[in-house]
Amino acid sequence: MSKQRQLLVAILVVFFGLCYQTSAIWAQGEWEITEESQAALERGLAWLAQNQRPDGNWDSNDLGLVSTGVLAFLAAGHLPDRGPYGSTVRRALDYVIRNAQPSGLLNIAEARRGTYNHGLSTFVLGQAYGMTNDRRLGPLLDQALKVVQETQCRDGGWDYVPKRQQQGHDLSLVVMQALALRSAVDSGFEISPQVVQAAIRCVREHYTPKNCSRDAPEEEQKRHPGQFTYSKGGGNATIAMAAAGVVCLQEFGQYEDWRIGKNMDVIRAAILEATRDGRPRRERRAPFDPYTLYYVAQALYQVGGDAWRECYPPLRDGVVASQVRDPDNPSRDGMWIAQGHVGGRPGDLYMTAVCCFVLAIPNRYLPILQEGRIESLREQFANAP
């Protein structure tokens, strides 16, 4: 590790230590954080802490899920070995570090979950490294980032099994790995611009216009609605994919990309529909499954402006309204019930951790939640067509 990088990390550690002592230091007012949302966040973190296993995981060997638990605490300003949840964060981080493969691959589950677990864990470790002085994270991140870059497929995507092939599988994998790379940029790690540029091109190739050919000139596509889709052929046009594509472009400084606005139209409509007439409270379900919620909240925040101001409050309130309240049953009180592809106790962890992350975003503790446009990113990756 270079002396410059050590100095940068030291500065960040001091900064986040000060932030931890000041609740909601960056929140812009009650429209971002309410008493109800703060109380829900505290209940959710308490549930996560109470239900963590002694070895640091939450009934799952998916390092990506364990890392999501870490993310929930970091987003709320809780650091390893500091404050009421210091030991919780430390145990979870230790579990991920302890189970890293010699190659740097962050996966001990079945091989087909390798790329997901690796990408999500690398992303979270990048955030943790920017907020702590844990010397173990630097070398591990170096290895993990090499795995991401060396397993990129020739079309700019990634496959479920981390192995370089001719073509990647889908947009979700592209965004997961791209954000893993982005998570380490602010801490001074060297990332290949060519790898990022190829990933950005791949994201754009997953955009599908409506009532218009995907091969039509861009000027023609701009005249029609459209969104990012799971596959390049236009299949599976989900809200999660619309949001994931937006997050990736925003995080790498592609602020002027016309596809962002098209997808934000889709996202805003989906949020307003999912939260109208008190639907989350009535159905006792969060507005979206955890994977969708994770990207939708980030897309809103990264784009900011009217979209964030209009749609974050109903999204936040929908998350709060769907939390389980059962004070007489500590095994349930404060959790969110699993939705989506991950069920059982691991699914409850995933859902609860993501909901806590969403409620904590306005605190802006995570390095990835910097405000405004970052011109250095635009310049570094400007050659992405």
Secondary structure, DSSP 8 states (H G I E B T S, - for coil): --HHHHHHHHHHHHHHHHHHTSTTTT--STTT--HHHHHHHHHHHHHHHHT--TTSSSS---HHHHHHHHHHHHHTT--TTSSTTHHHHHHHHHHHHHT--TTS----S-GGGHHHHHHHHHHHHHHHHHH---TTHHHHHHHHHHHHHHT--TTS---SSS---SS---HHHHHHHHHHHHHHHTTT----HHHHHHHHHHHHHTEEESSS-TTS-HHHHTTS-EEE-SSTTS----HHHHHHHHHHHHHTT-TT-HHHHHHHHHHHHHHHHHHGGGHHHHHT--SS-HHHHHHHHHHHHHH-HHHHHHHHHHHHHHHHHTS---TT-TTTTT-----TT--HHHHHHHHHHHHHHHHHGGG--SGGG--S--HHHHHHTTT--
